[in-house]
């Protein structure tokens, strides 16, 4: 056999091996339909549903607290008492620095997210909320501008440690993961809209209380989280498996994933076994909380690429310019029309702009931002990965905050052309690089990224097809049995 023929044969053998590997991976993932098993194991109209509701309440407060800060810092900027007390204008370098200090705090705090693998998901959340309470009091009781700025920094630092999206993704029953993370993300709008409504009355308070009280109120939801997180919510079963406590993991899964809370339910052992297999297949090392070299290993490289791109796409898709320019302009114009004509229609239109923006953001944007990063990160990578996600987001957000203002000053309305081109590129990259995760458990998603020689996007689509084919075959068998 010539060397060329031998080379061709080797390639064919390798191709056959890769196809064989893919077939084995597909068979293993579709052998047990966890999605259907999860639905069959849990009825929401039960005490388990109540327990899941309590989890959503506590961690929804986490996200609502973040929304309150967004509303408060925008609201107090309209108060002359605030500017007079600290001695700066409503725009310019000082106000820009106050806004950016929140992002700087997030960037500085993000690397500490790795501690979630040390003190637990609840522990890191408690710490983050405690820091936010401290920051709220520091801002509301500030006697000078440096003290207020320090409060903004610690607000960002504490916010970066709030790992509730990771926790909700890990504690949710498989078939409810998207729904629960979606409700969690929407709680941001609950907080922001709630405080915007409250600001109407709070701004009428006399003197400096008009801005001090709203800032102190930022501590309300974090206080609820700190009080209830250990009383009403369990630790993540994936954290227990990571620490080698299999029994506690089984108890949590039985209590929160099944109606009967029976440890002998099939889904309990299957989920725990999948988590353990995920750890065995992902022995990446670099387990220290501060060691981020793991993301540059071969097994994690593609996940890092997707995480990096997704972080940028979230920040640079034009949402910032809509928030800063279009939303505010539309509200201003319609409010101005109301002041001239005083009609009910223009008043309603002002409110409509606000609610439409928040509704579409909560429905189509906030859900995936809290869900997709969790799904693409394996258990050993998840805590650090969410920290890295926050770090990239903070940097990209800070760049955008300044970039939009500079861009508008340079090219005016033509900046929309930049966003149209950018979003077109983003759309293409998303289609070819982002795997589909719908209907898969967190551990099944690992198969998407870790099957040798198969592109993750192709593998994710093949799994979706295989699951649909298996479900169709099951329905055919049931139909034949009925006949």
MARTOR-205461 format. One record per residue: residue in one letter; z, y, x of N, C-alpha, C, CB in turn. Coordinates in pm, whole numbers, plus 50000, padded with zeros to 5 digits. Glycine has a CB too. Example, Ala and Ser with C-alpha at 12.3 -4.5 7.8 and 13.67 -1.06 7.14 Angstrom:
A507804943151319507804955051230507804967051320509054955351131;S507084977551285507144989451367507875000351290505724994051408;
***
This chain:
X500004988150085500005000050000500005012550089501245000049903;X499105022050061499025034150142500245042950115497735041850112;X500435052850205501575061750188501455070050060501715071050309;X500195074150025499995081849902500345073449779498535086849892;X499915060849781500205051949668501705049549656499455038549683;X502355047949772503805045849770504525058149714504315042749912;X504015070049749504625082349700504475083449549503995094549768;X503275079949499503035080449355503945070549283501555077349323;X504075058249341504905048049278506375052449274504775034749353;X506815058949383508195063749388508465074149280508515069549526;X507465082849259507615093149155507675086749017506455103149162;X506825076448996506825069548867508165062648842505685059348861;X508685056148950509975049448937511085059448904510315041849066;X511015070948973512025081348948511935086548806511865092949048;X510695088448757510495093048620511065083148520509005095348593;X510815070048547511345059748457512875059548460510785045948496;X513445061548581514905061848593515485073448512515325063148741;X514835085248521515325096848448515245094648297514545109248488;X514135088448253514005085448111515085075648067512605079648081;X515395066048155516435056148123517795062948113516465045048230;X518065072148206519325079548204519445087648076519435088848327;X518335094148038518345102247916518595093547793517025109947901;X517965081847790518145072747676519605068247664517225060447691;X520205064947779521615060747778522515072047728522055056247921;X522255084247778523065095747737522935098347587522665108247816;X521695097447537521475099647394522165089047310519975099747363;X522095076547356522725065647282524245067447278522375052047345;X524815071847391526265073647397526725084947305526715076347541;X525975096047305526375107547224526225104747075525535119647262;X525165097247038524915094846896525565082146843523425094246871;X526245074746931526875062246887527905064746778527525055147007;X528675075546794529685079046694529425093346649531135077446752;X529095095246524528815108546472530125115646443527925107746344;X530615122846545531915129446532531905140246424532325135446664;X530775146546406530665157146305531005151546166529255163346306;X530345140446132530585134246001531995128245993529545123345974;X532445122246104533775116346106534845127046087534015108946237;X534615138746147535555149846134535625154545988535145161546225;X534475155645923534455159745782535165149645693533015161645734;X534965136745723535585126245642537105125545662534965112745674;X537575130145779538995128645813539865139945759539165127945961;X539245150945715540035162745681539615168645547539905173345790;X540595171345464540415178845340541185191845354540885170645215;X540495203045339541165215945359542225218745254540135227145358;X542065213045135543085214845032544225204945056542475212844889;X544935207345163546035198545205546955206745294545505185845281;X548075200545335548985207545426548335210245561550265199545445;X547395201645600546665204245724545865217245712545715192445759;X545255219445596544545231945573545455244045582543875231645437;X546675242645532547655253545541548005256345687548945250045461;X548195245545764548525247245907547385254145982548835233645972;X546145250345949544995256946012544925271645970543685249745974;X545295274445845545325288345798546335296745874545635288645650;X547485290945906548495298145983548005301046125549805290045989;X547275291446182546685293746314545715305546308545945281046365;X544865305646204543895316346190544585329846170542955313446073;X545695329946096546405342546074546955348046205547555340445973;X547655339646281548265344246406547195349046504549095333046470;X546165341046523545165344846624544165354946569544435332546673;X544045355846436543265366646378543925380046404543085364446229;X545265380346402546005392546438545685396746581547525390346422;X545475386946667545095389546805543825397946811544905376446882;X542805393346738541515400246737541575413346660540445391146677;X542335413646551542475425946473543135436946556543305423346346;X544075433046643544705442746731543715449346824545795436146812;X542745441546872541685447046957540845456946877540795435747016;X540575453546750539805462346664540525475446636539495455546534;X541845474746624542635486946601542475496646718544125483446581;X542505491446841542355500346956541015507446952542495492347087;X539965500146916538625506046906538635517746808537595495446863;X539325515946693539365526446592540265538046631539815520746462;X541405534946692542385545346725541845554846831543685539146774;X541295549446939540885558147049539725567047008540485549847171;X538895562246912537825570746859538415581346766536775562246784;X539415577346685540005586546588540805597846652540895578946496;X541605594646753542445605146813541605615146890543505598946906;X540405611146931539535620547002539115632146913538305613347055;X539195630346783538835641046690540015650346661538325635146559;X541185647446718542385655346689542605666046796543615646246679;X542655678446754542875689346849544275688646910542685702946780;X545245683146834546615682146887546655673447013547565676346780;X545875662647013545835653547128545255660547249545005640947094;X544135667547229543495674547340544345686247389542105679547297;X544975693247298545815704447339547025699647420546285712347215;X547595688347380548785683347449548465679547594549365671147374;X547325672747614546985668147749546055677847822546345654547742;X545475687447752544695697847816543325693747864545435703047928;X542535687047780541145684047816540295684447690541025670247887;X538975685147710538055686347598537715672647538536765693447643;X537025673047423536675660547353535505653247418536335663547209;X534915659047520533875652147597534045656147743532435655747545;X533265649847829533365653047970534015642048051534135665747987;X534305645348178534765635248272536105629148237534845641048406;X537045637148188538385631848159538335621748045539345643248122;X537625625247938537525615947825536735603547866536865622747704;X535705605347948534945593847997535815584548080533755598448080;X536705590448162537605582248244538605574748156538345591048345;X539115581348053540055574547961539395562447897540545584347852;X538135564047856537415552747796537145541747897536095557547736;X536755545548017536385535448117537605528148172535625542048231;X538795534248166539995527548216540285514648139541195536848208;X539935514348013540075502047934539215491047994539685504547785;X537945494248026537035484548086537495480448225535625490148092;X537995490248301538495487148436539685477548427538915500148509;X540555479748330541685470548309541225456548276542585475748199;X540175455448192539625442348157539085435348280538525443748050;X538355442748364537795436948486538905432148579536895447348559;X539955440048593541065436348682541875424548628541985448248704;X541985423648497542785412948438542045399848423543275417148306;X540705400348415539905388348387540155376848484538455391948390;X540265379248616540485367848707541765360048680540505372648848;X542725366148613543995359448585543905349948465545085369648560;X542735349448400542565340148288542715325748333541195342248223;X542505323048462542675309648514544085304348494542325309248660;X545045313348474546425309148450546585301548319547345321248451;X545575302148232545635294548107545725279648133544405297648019;X545225275148249545335261048287546695257848348544235257348385;X547495268148373548815266348435549925267748331549025276548549;X549895278548255550965281148158550545278048015551415295648168;X549335273447997548875269647863548125280847793550025265447780;X547375276847689546605286747611547545296147537545655279647512;X548635290847484549595299447415550295308747514550635290947340;X550615303647631551325311647729550535323747774551665303147849;X549245321847802548425333047849548225343147736547055328047901;X548125338147612547995347147497549255355447477547685339147371;X550395348947489551675355947475551775366947580552865346147488;X551435363647704551515373447813550595385347786551155366947947;X549355382547743548415393347715548895402547605547075387547678;X549415396847498549895405047386551145412947424550185396347266;X552005407047506553205414347552552805426547634554115405047635;X551775424947718551295436347798550695447047707550245431647902;X549975442847603549385452347509550465460147434548465445047409;X551555453547397552675460447332553225471247426553805450447293;X553425467547552553915476947653552935488647667554105469947789;X551635485647671550615496047686550575505347565549245489747708;X550745499847446550735507947324551885518047326550845499047199;X553065513447364554215522347371554025532847481555505514347397;X553415528747592553175538147701552225549247656552595530747823;X551195545647579550255555647530550895564747425549005548847471;X551555558447327552115566147217553255575347257552585557047111;X553985571547363555135579447408554825587447535556325570447433;X553545588047572553145594547697553565609247698551635593347718;X554115613547812554525627547828553555635247917555925628247887;X552645628047981551635634648064550385625948068552175637248208;X549305631648120548015624748119548005612248208546925634148165;X548585612548330548605600148410549305588548339549295602748543;X550375591448266551075580948192550175575248083552395586348131;X549435583948015548515579347911547405570847972547915591347834;X546865575248084545795567748150546285554048197545245575648269;X547515553548246548075540648287548175531348166549475542448351;X548535537048051548575529047928547215523447893549095537447814;X546145531347911544785526447883544425514947976543755537947898;X544805516048103544505505348199545215492448159544925509548342;X546505493448129547265481448092546795475847957548765484548085;X546285484447871545715479647745544525470347774545265491647655;X543665474547866542535466047903542985453447975541575473747991;X543965454748063544465443248139545025432648043545555447648240;X545855437047948546425427647852545375421447762547465434547768;X544415429647720543345424647633542555413547699542405435947594;X542345414647830541565404447901542255390847902541305408948045;X543565390647882544315378047883544445371747745545705380347941;X543945378447644544005372947508542915362447491543845384247401;X543275349947513542285339047514542185332047379542635328947622;X542375339447271542395333147140541065326647103542755343247035;X539945332347145538665326147111538555312447176537485335147156;X539015311247301539045298347368539965288747294539485299847515;X541125293647255542095285247185541545280347052543405293047163;X540965289346973540425285546842539315275246859539885297946767;X538465277046960537395267446985537925253647021536505272347096;X539065253147090539625240347134540475233547027540445242347259;X541115241246942542035235446843541315231946712543175245146814;X540145237846688539455236046560538945221746543538285245746548;X539015216246420538295203846390536805205946419538515199446242;X536135195546465534765196946514533845203546413534215183346551;X533905199446287532965204746189533335218846141532885195446070;X534525223646178534955237046137534955246946252536345236346077;X534535242646371534635251346488533875264446469534115244046612;X532625263746429531835275846410532425284946304530425272346372;X532885279146194533455286946085534735293946128533735278045964;X535625286646196536905292446236536735303146343537835281546286;X535865300646440535625310846543534935322946481534775305046659;X534075320446381533415331446312534405340346238532385326146216;X535325334346164536365342046095537225349646196537245332846008;X537515342946307538305349446412537605362046462538555339746529;X536305361046492535555372646540535515383846438534155368546576;X535405380246309535335390446204536625398246189534975384046072;X537725392746240539015399746230539015412746311540155390746279;X538105413846407537965426546480537635437746383536855425346589;X536695435046292536305445146194537445448046096535075440646117;X538255437946066539415440145979540345450446042540175426845953;X540605448846171541485458246240540875472146252541815453146376;X539595472746290538965485846313538795493546183537615484146380;X538345486746075538195493545947539545497345887537415484645848;X540535488645906541865491545854542465504045916542795479845877;X542345505146047542945516746114542135529446085543035514446265;X540805528046068540005539846033540435545345898538505536346032;X540745536345804541255540845675542635546945687541295529245577;X543485540645768544845545745786544855559345855545685535845867;X543865561545943543815574146017543635586145925542685573846119;X543045583945808542865594945713544225600845676542125590045586;X545195592045654546535596845621547345600545743547275586445543;X547205592845851548015595145970547695608446037547815583946069;X546445612946027546075625546091546725637546022544555627246090;X547285635345903547965646245832549415647745875547895643845682;X549885638545960551265639646009551435652446091551645627146093;X552615658346090552805671146160552815669546312554095677546115;X552265679446380552335680246525551715668446597553745681546566;X552395664446706551875653746790552015639846727552565653946922;X552775638846621552895625946552551555621146498553905626846439;X550625630346476549325626546422548555617446517548495639046393;X548815618446648548165609246743549145599246803547495617246854;X550425602546808551385593046865551575580746775552745600046888;X551725582846646551985571746554550835561546553552205577146412;X549555565846542548475555946547548455547746676547135562746530;X548745554246788548735547146916549875536946923548845557047032;X551035540646870552165531246868551875519646773553465538346826;X551145522346664550795511946568549925500946629550085518046448;X549315503846743548525493646812549385481546850547855499446937;X550685483446856551595472446893551895463246776552895478146948;X551475466946654551845459246535551335444846541551305466046412;X550025443046552549465429546550549875421246672547955430246542;X549885427046794550385419246908551825414546891550285427547034;X552655422446822554035418246797554055405946706554845429646733;X553205405946603553105394246514552695381946594552085396846400;X551745383546686551285372346768552425367046855550095376446856;X553125376046922554205371847012555325364646937554785383947086;X555615369046816556675362746736556235349146684557085371846619;X554975347946641554535335846572553815325546654553685339646464;X553375328946775552485319846847553145306646884551975326546971;X554425306946921555125294546955555755287946832556205297347059;X555995295746727556615290346607555605283446515557325301346531;X554385288846507553435284446405552165278046459553075296046321;X551935278646588550685273146642550985262946752549785284346697;X550215252146760550415241946863549685245646992549955228246813;X550005238747099549235240147222547915232647206550035234847345;X546905236947279545595230447273545695215947320544565238147357;X545115206347245545135192447290544395190547422544535183347184;X543415198947447542665197847572543515202147691541385206347565;X544435211547670545375215247775546315203647803546175227847736;X546775196747699547665185347718546975174147797548145179947582;X545715171447764544975161047838544795165347982543605158247771;X544505178148002544335183548137545605181448220543975198448132;X546765182048154548045180248222548525165748220549085189148158;X547715156748163548045142548165548945137948053548675139148292;X549175146347952550055142647840549205138147722550975154647800;X548745125847727547835120547625548495119647488547335106747667;X549755115947484550445114047357550555127047278551835108147381;X550925137847345551025150647276549655155247225551615161247370;X548615152547303547265156047258546915148647130546235152847368;X547265135647124546995127747004547765133146884547355112947028;X549005137146907549825142346797549235155246739551265144846845;X548745163946827548145176546780546865173746702547855185946899;X546015164946755544755161746686545025155346550543895152346772;X545985146146545546315139746418546845149846317547355128646440;X547645159346362548285168846272547325179646223549455175346340;X546345183246306545475194446272544015190546245545515204546382;X543655177946266542275173546242542175163246131541695167846369;X543305158646078543265148545972544175152545857543685134746028;X543815148045738544635150845620545925142645623543855147845492;X545825130345672546975121245669547965123445783546495107045673;X547535130345890548325132346013548685119146079549605140245983;X547905108746053548165095346106547565093946246547595084446011;X548385090046343547905088246480546865077146491549065085146572;X546825068146393545895056846398544535059946335546505045046329;X544335072346290543025076146238541985074846350543045090646182;X540785069446321539785067146426539435079546507538525061746365;X539385091246440538945103246510539915107346619538775114646412;X541185103846607542195107946704541895101946841543605103646658;X541735088746847541445082146975540075086047029541525067146959;X539105087746940537755091046984537725104747052536775090846866;X538375114646990538395128147048539135128247181539035138046951;X540285121647187541055121247312540255114147421542405114047291;X539595103147384538785095947482537635104647535538225083047420;X537015112347447535935121147491536445131747587535265127847370;X537615137247557538195147347647538475141347784539485153247586;X539025129247786539335122447912538055119347989540115109547887;X537025114847920535745111947986535145124748044534755105447888;X535315135747971534815148548020535475152348152535045159447916;X536785150048161537505153048285537075143948398539005151948263;X536885131048367536465121348469535075124548523536485107248412;X534195129148435532815132048475532685145648541531905131348356;X533745153548538533675167248587534765169848690533785177248472;X534935160648781535945162148886535415171748992536315148448950;X535445184448959534825194549044535735199449155534385206048961;X537025196449148537955201949246538195216649218537415200049389;X538675223949317538925238349303539775241249179537595246049296;X540855233749162541655234949039542635246649044542405222149014;X542845252649160543785263849169543325275149077543915268949315;X544275281949014543945292048913543115303448970545205297548851;X543235306049099542545317449160541235313449229543465324249259;X540895300649227539735295749302538515294849210540035281949364;X537575304149229536385304649144535145298749212536115319049103;X535335291949326534185286049394533535274949313534595280549529;X534275269549217533765258749134532465262549065534805254649031;X532285275349034531085279548961529825279549048531295293348904;X530005277549176528845277149264528525262949310529075285949385;X529195253149250528865239149276527635235349194530055229749244;X526995224449233525755220149167525975217349020525195207849236;X527115211148985527355207248846527605219148754528545197848839;X528015230448812528375242048728527365253348737529735247148768;X526355251948822525465263148850524695267748726524495259348960;X524155258248651523365262148534524255268348427522615249948476;X525475263248413526415269448318526685283948358527755261448313;X526845286348488527085299948537525915309048503527345299848688;X524685303948520523495311848488523495315848341522215303948522;X523745306148253523755308948109524865318848074523915295948027;X526045316748133527185325548106526895339748152528455320248176;X526305341048270525985354248326524965361448238525435352848470;X523895354448202522855360648119523405364347982521665351248104;X524195355347924524735358047791525645370247793525505345847737;X526455371647898527335383247911526535396147917528225382048035;X525455396047997524605407948007523905410847876523585406248119;X523365400247813522645402147688523545408247581522085388747639;X524795404047580525725409247480525945424147497527055401847488;X526055428547621526375442547648525155451647648527085443647780;X524005446347691522845454947715521725453347611522285452047851;X522045448647494520995446447394520705458647308521375435047305;X521355469847336521135481947259522225484547157519825481147189;X523165475247144524255477347049525075489647083525145465147045;X525245492047212526025503747254525385516747210526195503647403;X524055517547224523385529947186523415531847034521925530047236;X523375520546961523485521346816524865526546778523215507546750;X525875521146844527255525346815527475540046850528255516646892;X527025543746969527335557047020526475568046959527175557147169;X525205564846930524275575346888523875574146741523035574846975;X523205563146706522625562046572523695561846465521765549646562;X524705553246483525765551846383526475565146361526785541146427;X526835571746471527545584446459526655595346400528075588746596;X525365595346442524445605346391524225603746241523105604446464;X524015591146198523785588646056524995592945973523485573846031;X526175589546023527395593345951527545608545947528635586946018;X527245615146060527375629646067526415636545971527135634546209;X525155631945971524135638145886524495636845739522765631945912;X524835624645698525145622645556526435629945517525275607645525;X527395630845609528615638345579528305653245566529685635945689;X527385658045652526975672145646526275675145515526055675545765;X525405665845471524725667545343525735668245229523745656045320;X526795660245243527825660345137528535673945133528845648945160;X528765679745251529455692645254528615703645190529805696445396;X527255701845193526375711845134526205709544984525005711645203;X525875697044949525525694044810526675688144730524365684544807;X527655682344796528835676744730528465666844620529685687844671;X527555657644652527165647544554527815634244586525635645944551;X527995626244481528585612944499527685604144583528855606444364;X526365605844568525395597344639525515598944789523975600644595;X525615611244838525705613244983527045608445037525505627945018;X528095609744958529405604545000529345589345013530515608544900;X528705582944915528575568344919527725563945037527975563144789;X526695572045069525815568545181526565569045313524605577945186;X527465578645327528295579545449529095566745469529245591645442;X529725562245360530525549945367529645537845391531335548145237;X528445537945329527525526645343527125524345488526275528845258;X526845535245562526485533845703527575526445780526235547645767;X528815530245754529945524045825530045509245793531255531145789;X530015506045665530225492145625529025483245660530495491345476;X527805488545652526635480645690526695476945838525335488345660;X527045486645920527125483846063528165473046091527475496646141;X529355474646035530425465146061530105451346003531745470346002;X529475451145885529145438345821528145430445903528595440645681;X527065436945945526055429946023526585425946160524815438646038;X527425434446218528025431046347528905418746335528835442846401;X529735418346231530635406946213529885394146181531635409846102;X528795395346102528075383446055527195377346163527225386945936;X526445385646236525425380446326525755382046474524145387246297;X526735390246508526995392946649528355387546693526935407946675;X529405391846624530765388446669531015373446673531785394946578;X530435366046581530675351546575530255344646703529935345446456;X529025346846745528495339846862529145344446992526995341746871;X529555357046998530175361947121531485354747150530425376947112;X532165350447046533425343247065533235328147072534375346546954;X532065323247033531845308847022531025303047137531155305746893;X529875308947165528935302647259529495301347401527665310747264;X530155311547457530705309847592531705298247602531385322647637;X532505296147496533465285147497532735271847500534395285847375;X531645270947423530925258347409530225254147538529915259347297;X529695263747613528915260047731529775257147853527935271047765;X531085259647843531985257247956532765244347934532965269047974;X532745235548033533505223048023534995226048037533055212848131;X535835216348002537285218548001537825223548135537985205747964;X537465217548250538015222548377537545236648412537645213048489;X536425240948350535865254048381536255264748280534365253148390;X536775260548164536835269748049537735281748071537295262347927;X538945279748120539865291048137539325301048238541255286048182;X538905296048355538335305048455537025311048407538115297648588;X536245302848336534955307548287535085319048190534205296248221;X536095318348102536305329348008536785341848082537315325347900;X537525339948191537905351248274536685357548339538905347048380;X535785349048390534555353948451533685360948347533785342448516;X533655355348227532915361348115533425375548088533045352647988;X534755377148084535335390348063535045399748178536825389148045;X535035394348300534755402448418533325407948413534955394148546;X532365399248383530965403548375530775413448261530025391348356;X531405410348147531305419348032531865433148064532045413347913;X533025433348128533645446048161532775454348253534995443848225;X532215447948357531325454948449530065459848380530965446048565;X529465451148299528235454848229528505465848126527615442548160;X529665464948059530025475047960530255488648022531255470747884;X530925488748138531155501448207529835507648252532085499348329;X528935499148304527615504048347526845509748229526805492748414;X526935502948113526215507647995526775520747943526265497047885;X528105522247948528735534447897528175546747965530255533747916;X527995545848097527435557048171525915557148164527885556648316;X525305545148165523845544148170523155549948049523445530048186;X523725547747930523105552947807523065568247810523875548047683;X524175574247848524225588947852523215594547951525635593647889;X523135588448069522185592948171520755590548123522425585648304;X520515578748063519165575448016518675584947910519135561447963;X519535588447816519135597747710518855611547768520235598747602;X519655615647866519435628547929518105629048004520585631848025;X517695617548061516465617048141515215615348055516555605748240;X515245605947961514005602547888514105605047739513655588147912;X515265609147690515395612247548515205600147460514415622847509;X514475602147349514305591247252513515579647310513615596347128;X512785581847420511965571147479512825559747535511085576847589;X514125561947541514985550947587514865538847495516455555547594;X514425541147369514215529847278513135520447331513835534747139;X512145526047401511085517747459511685508247563509975526447524;X512625513347642513295505047742514005493247674514315513347824;X514685496147565515415485547495514475475647426516345491547392;X513335480347377512365471247315511835461447419511195479247252;X511475466547536510965457847643512065448347690510445466247762;X513265453747710514365445447757514705434447658515595454047783;X514785437747531515125427747430514045417147416515375434347296;X512805420947441511715411047438511905400947552510335417947450;X512255406047670512525397147784513735388347753512765405347913;X514755394447695515965387147659515665375847561517015396647599;X514795378447464514425368447364513765356447430513495374547259;X512845358947522512135348147590513095339947676510985353847677;X513925346647753514875339547839515855331247757515645349447928;X516305336747645517235329347558516595316547506517695338147441;X515345317447466514655305847409514505294547511513275309947357;X514205298147635513915287847735515135283447816512865293047829;X516225291247814517365288147901518655284847826517615299747991;X518785288447699520035286447628519975273547546520345298447536;X520775263447580520785250947504521345252847363521605240347578;X520905244247271521425244247134522715236147131520375238247034;X523765241747069525075235047066525545231746925526115243747134;X524765235346825525185233146686525385218346656524145239046591;X526505215346589526765201646546527295192346652525545195946492;X527615197646771528115189346881529575192646909527255191347008;X530335182446950531695185046995531635191647132532545171946999;X532755197647175532775204047306532465194147417534125210647332;X532915181747400532675171547503531235166547499533645159847486;X530635165847381529235161847371528325172247436528835159847224;X528725184847430527945195447495527905193347646528525209247461;X528945187147702528925184247846527735175447882530225177447889;X527385166047794526235157247819524965165447833526085147047706;X524875176247757523705185047763523505190447904523845196647663;X524595194447967524505200848099524545190848215525625210748115;X525085178948192525385170048304524515157648312526795165848296;X523495156448225522575145148234521595147648348521815142948099;X521615139548454520785142248573519295142148541521075131848680;X518585152048596517135152248586516575156748454516625139048615;X517415160648358516925165048227517385179448205517455155548112;X516435188248174516785202248152517735203348033515505210948129;X518805211348044519785212247936519185215947800520815222347971;X518185224747798517585228447669516895216447607516575240047687;X516135208947688515455196947637516475186647589514555190847746;X517535184847667518545174947631519225178747500519585173547743;X519515191547483520185195947360519305193547238520565210747369;X518015196247251517105194047139516915179147111515745200547167;X516885171047217516755156547199517975150847126516575149447335;X519165155947159520375151347091520325155046944521635157247158;X519885167346916519775171546776518835162346698519285186146768;X517675159146759516715150346693517295136346673515405149446775;X517975131246776518555117746768519635117046660519135113546903;X520445127546650521495127746547520875128146406522435139846567;X519825136046391519175136846260518535123446224518115147946259;X517905116946324517275103946299518325093546261516495099246423;X519475093946329520545084446298521095086846158521675085446402;X521265099646122521765102845988520775098245880522025117945975;X519475100245907518455096045811518445080945795517065100945855;X518605073745908518645059145902519855054345823518675053246045;X520985061445841522185057845766522005059745616523365066045814;X521325070645579521075073045437520145062345379520475087045416;X519135058245459518215047745413518945034545391517075045745515;X519875031345483520645018945469521515019245343521535016745592;X522125030845317522945032145197522095030745071523675045645196;X520875036645076519985035544961519555021344936518785044244982;X519275013845045518874999845031520014991544976518414994145167;X521224994345021522394986844973522634989244824523644990645053;X522395001744779522585004944638521574997744549522485020044615;X520354996044603519334989044527519574974044527517944992044582;
***
